[in-house]
Amino acid sequence: MFVKVNVSLREALKDLTGNDLKVLLALGLRVNGERKAWPSLKTLAQETGLTRAQTQWAIGHLTRASF
């Protein structure tokens, strides 16, 4: 498996929670050739072991952090 990660993530690591990283990785693993990913909240929650609420919070946090 190979996941390309932008080096700017290194600078943001201190601001991300473990849940944020789980969701970011789950999204990254679903990106298509057009650099888009559209999994449902249910799918992300199942894949990360988080609740829907935790998944939504992590997505909001990632969005505010410009990920």
N, C-alpha and C positions, 0 to 999 in steps of 0.2 A: 504494500500500500504506500502511496505517495500523496502527501498533501502539501501544496505550495502555500507558504505562509509569508505574508509581507513582513519585512524586517521591522516595520513600525510597531508591530505587536509587542516587540521587546520593551519598548518605552511605555506601553499601556498595561503591561502585566501587573504592575503594582496596584492598579485601579480595578482590576477584574477579580471577581470572586470565582470560586470553584464551579459554581453553577453556571456563571457566564462562560467559562471555558468549556464546560460540557456542551452547552448549547452551541457555542461557536464551532466546536469540532463536529458536532452532529450536522450542523448546517454545511460546513465545509465538505463533509463526506457526501453530500447530496447535490453539490453544485454541478450543473450540466455544462455543455460546451459553450453556452452563451453566458456563463458565469452567473446563473440564476438558480435559486433553490426555493422550492415551494412546498415543503413538508407541512402537514397539519400540526397544530399544537399537540394533538393526541399522539401523533407519531413521534414528535420530538420528546415529549414527556416519557413515552415508553422507552425510547432509545437511550435516554439519559438517566432514567430512574427518578426523575423529578415529578412533582405534581404539576398540573396545568398552571396553577397560580405561580409556582416557582419558575416555570418555563416562560410564562408571560413576563414576569418581572425581569428575568435575565435578558429576554429580547428587548425590553424597554431600556435596560441599562446599556446593552450593546449598541442600540440605536442612538442613545444620547452620547455615547462615546465614539460615534461615527464609524461603527463596524458594520 
